[in-house]
Amino acid sequence: MRHPNLATREHSGLLLVDLQPALLQAVQNGEAIVAAGQLLLQSAAILGIPALATTQNAARLGAIVPEIGELMPAPPIDKMAFSCCGSSGFVDAVNQTHRRIWVVCGVEAHICVSQTALDLLQRGHRVHVVADGIASRKEVHREIALRKMADSGVILTSAEAVVFEWLGEAGTEEFREILKLVR
Protein backbone atom coordinates (compact mmCIF):
# COMPACT_ATOMS: atom_id res chain seq x y z
CA MET A 1 0.00 0.00 0.00
CA ARG A 2 1.42 3.37 -1.10
CA HIS A 3 1.27 6.61 0.87
CA PRO A 4 -1.66 8.80 -0.25
CA ASN A 5 0.67 11.73 -0.98
CA LEU A 6 2.39 9.84 -3.79
CA ALA A 7 1.25 10.40 -7.36
CA THR A 8 0.39 6.96 -8.72
CA ARG A 9 0.11 6.37 -12.45
CA GLU A 10 -3.27 4.64 -12.11
CA HIS A 11 -4.90 7.66 -10.48
CA SER A 12 -2.96 10.61 -11.94
CA GLY A 13 -3.70 13.10 -14.65
CA LEU A 14 -1.36 15.84 -15.85
CA LEU A 15 -2.39 19.46 -16.30
CA LEU A 16 -0.30 22.09 -18.08
CA VAL A 17 -1.66 25.58 -17.44
CA ASP A 18 -1.28 28.39 -19.97
CA LEU A 19 2.15 27.61 -21.42
CA GLN A 20 1.87 30.38 -24.00
CA PRO A 21 4.77 32.46 -25.37
CA ALA A 22 3.38 35.80 -24.18
CA LEU A 23 3.10 34.51 -20.61
CA LEU A 24 6.33 32.50 -20.57
CA GLN A 25 8.38 35.46 -21.79
CA ALA A 26 7.11 37.54 -18.87
CA VAL A 27 7.87 35.05 -16.06
CA GLN A 28 11.04 33.98 -14.29
CA ASN A 29 12.64 30.84 -15.81
CA GLY A 30 10.17 30.34 -18.67
CA GLU A 31 12.50 27.89 -20.45
CA ALA A 32 12.76 25.71 -17.33
CA ILE A 33 8.97 25.62 -17.05
CA VAL A 34 8.69 24.39 -20.64
CA ALA A 35 11.41 21.77 -19.99
CA ALA A 36 9.54 20.48 -16.92
CA GLY A 37 6.34 20.33 -18.97
CA GLN A 38 8.09 18.38 -21.72
CA LEU A 39 9.50 15.84 -19.25
CA LEU A 40 6.11 15.36 -17.64
CA LEU A 41 4.27 15.09 -20.96
CA GLN A 42 6.73 12.62 -22.47
CA SER A 43 6.65 10.50 -19.32
CA ALA A 44 2.85 10.63 -19.15
CA ALA A 45 2.67 9.42 -22.76
CA ILE A 46 4.98 6.49 -22.02
CA LEU A 47 2.97 5.54 -18.93
CA GLY A 48 -0.53 6.06 -20.37
CA ILE A 49 -1.40 8.99 -18.10
CA PRO A 50 -3.95 11.44 -19.50
CA ALA A 51 -2.75 14.99 -20.07
CA LEU A 52 -4.74 18.20 -20.42
CA ALA A 53 -3.54 21.68 -21.29
CA THR A 54 -5.16 25.09 -21.17
CA THR A 55 -4.62 28.44 -22.77
CA GLN A 56 -5.67 31.78 -21.34
CA ASN A 57 -7.54 33.85 -23.94
CA ALA A 58 -5.63 32.36 -26.88
CA ALA A 59 -7.09 34.94 -29.28
CA ARG A 60 -5.16 37.63 -27.41
CA LEU A 61 -2.23 35.76 -25.80
CA GLY A 62 -1.51 33.19 -28.51
CA ALA A 63 -1.41 29.43 -28.80
CA ILE A 64 0.44 27.03 -26.54
CA VAL A 65 4.20 26.89 -27.20
CA PRO A 66 5.02 24.43 -30.00
CA GLU A 67 7.37 22.37 -27.78
CA ILE A 68 4.35 21.49 -25.63
CA GLY A 69 1.65 21.57 -28.29
CA GLU A 70 3.35 18.91 -30.41
CA LEU A 71 3.39 16.52 -27.43
CA MET A 72 -0.23 17.06 -26.41
CA PRO A 73 -2.70 14.27 -27.19
CA ALA A 74 -5.51 16.84 -27.65
CA PRO A 75 -5.73 20.58 -28.31
CA PRO A 76 -5.60 22.87 -25.28
CA ILE A 77 -8.82 24.04 -23.66
CA ASP A 78 -9.11 27.80 -24.05
CA LYS A 79 -10.50 29.74 -21.12
CA MET A 80 -11.20 33.24 -19.89
CA ALA A 81 -11.50 32.39 -16.18
CA PHE A 82 -8.24 32.40 -14.25
CA SER A 83 -9.08 29.06 -12.61
CA CYS A 84 -9.23 26.28 -15.17
CA CYS A 85 -12.22 25.02 -13.20
CA GLY A 86 -14.09 28.15 -14.33
CA SER A 87 -14.31 26.55 -17.79
CA SER A 88 -17.05 23.96 -18.28
CA GLY A 89 -14.96 22.38 -21.06
CA PHE A 90 -12.11 21.85 -18.63
CA VAL A 91 -14.33 20.41 -15.89
CA ASP A 92 -15.89 18.03 -18.41
CA ALA A 93 -12.45 16.93 -19.63
CA VAL A 94 -11.26 16.30 -16.05
CA ASN A 95 -14.39 14.29 -15.27
CA GLN A 96 -13.98 12.17 -18.42
CA THR A 97 -10.53 11.01 -17.27
CA HIS A 98 -11.88 9.56 -14.00
CA ARG A 99 -8.56 10.58 -12.40
CA ARG A 100 -8.49 11.82 -8.79
CA ILE A 101 -4.88 13.04 -8.59
CA TRP A 102 -3.82 16.02 -10.69
CA VAL A 103 -0.21 16.97 -11.28
CA VAL A 104 -0.11 20.65 -12.22
CA CYS A 105 2.52 22.88 -13.79
CA GLY A 106 2.33 26.16 -15.68
CA VAL A 107 1.95 29.89 -15.26
CA GLU A 108 1.30 32.11 -13.49
CA ALA A 109 1.83 30.47 -10.10
CA HIS A 110 -0.08 33.04 -8.07
CA ILE A 111 -2.99 33.40 -10.49
CA CYS A 112 -4.12 30.57 -12.75
CA VAL A 113 -2.06 27.76 -11.20
CA SER A 114 -3.01 28.62 -7.62
CA GLN A 115 -6.69 29.20 -8.32
CA THR A 116 -6.92 25.98 -10.34
CA ALA A 117 -5.11 23.91 -7.69
CA LEU A 118 -7.39 25.18 -4.93
CA ASP A 119 -10.53 24.66 -7.01
CA LEU A 120 -9.46 21.11 -7.87
CA LEU A 121 -8.97 20.47 -4.15
CA GLN A 122 -12.43 21.85 -3.47
CA ARG A 123 -13.83 19.39 -6.03
CA GLY A 124 -12.31 16.47 -4.12
CA HIS A 125 -9.11 15.91 -6.10
CA ARG A 126 -5.61 15.51 -4.68
CA VAL A 127 -3.34 18.08 -6.25
CA HIS A 128 0.43 17.90 -6.73
CA VAL A 129 1.96 21.18 -7.90
CA VAL A 130 5.33 20.85 -9.59
CA ALA A 131 7.39 23.56 -7.86
CA ASP A 132 10.08 23.51 -10.56
CA GLY A 133 7.36 23.68 -13.20
CA ILE A 134 5.58 26.88 -12.14
CA ALA A 135 6.54 30.53 -12.38
CA SER A 136 5.33 34.09 -11.93
CA ARG A 137 6.56 37.43 -13.18
CA LYS A 138 7.99 38.11 -9.71
CA GLU A 139 9.62 35.45 -7.53
CA VAL A 140 7.83 36.75 -4.44
CA HIS A 141 4.48 35.98 -6.10
CA ARG A 142 5.62 32.41 -6.82
CA GLU A 143 6.84 31.95 -3.24
CA ILE A 144 3.57 33.24 -1.77
CA ALA A 145 1.57 31.01 -4.13
CA LEU A 146 3.59 27.95 -3.07
CA ARG A 147 3.04 28.74 0.59
CA LYS A 148 -0.69 29.39 0.13
CA MET A 149 -1.19 26.20 -1.87
CA ALA A 150 0.79 24.07 0.62
CA ASP A 151 -1.12 25.59 3.54
CA SER A 152 -4.35 24.69 1.74
CA GLY A 153 -3.46 21.02 1.23
CA VAL A 154 -1.70 21.01 -2.14
CA ILE A 155 1.28 18.65 -2.29
CA LEU A 156 4.44 20.37 -3.54
CA THR A 157 6.76 18.24 -5.63
CA SER A 158 9.24 18.36 -8.52
CA ALA A 159 8.92 17.12 -12.09
CA GLU A 160 11.46 14.36 -11.60
CA ALA A 161 9.92 13.24 -8.30
CA VAL A 162 6.52 12.87 -9.99
CA VAL A 163 7.97 10.87 -12.87
CA PHE A 164 9.60 8.39 -10.49
CA GLU A 165 6.44 8.16 -8.38
CA TRP A 166 4.53 7.32 -11.57
CA LEU A 167 7.12 4.68 -12.44
CA GLY A 168 7.18 3.08 -9.00
CA GLU A 169 10.05 0.72 -9.86
CA ALA A 170 13.17 0.28 -11.95
CA GLY A 171 13.95 -2.51 -14.38
CA THR A 172 10.98 -2.05 -16.72
CA GLU A 173 11.00 -0.97 -20.36
CA GLU A 174 9.11 2.18 -19.29
CA PHE A 175 11.85 2.93 -16.76
CA ARG A 176 14.52 2.59 -19.45
CA GLU A 177 12.61 4.94 -21.79
CA ILE A 178 12.08 7.56 -19.09
CA LEU A 179 15.66 7.29 -17.84
CA LYS A 180 16.74 8.63 -21.24
CA LEU A 181 14.55 11.71 -20.62
CA VAL A 182 15.95 12.55 -17.19
CA ARG A 183 19.65 12.12 -18.00
Secondary structure, DSSP 8 states (H G I E B T S, - for coil): ---TTS--TTTEEEEEE---HHHHTTSTTHHHHHHHHHHHHHHHHHHT--EEEEEESHHHH----HHHHTT-SS--EEESSSSGGG-HHHHHHHHHHT--EEEEEEE-IIIIIHHHHHHHHHTT-EEEEEEEEEE-SSHHHHHHHHHHHHHHT-EEE-HHHHHHHHH-SSSSHHHHHHHHHH-
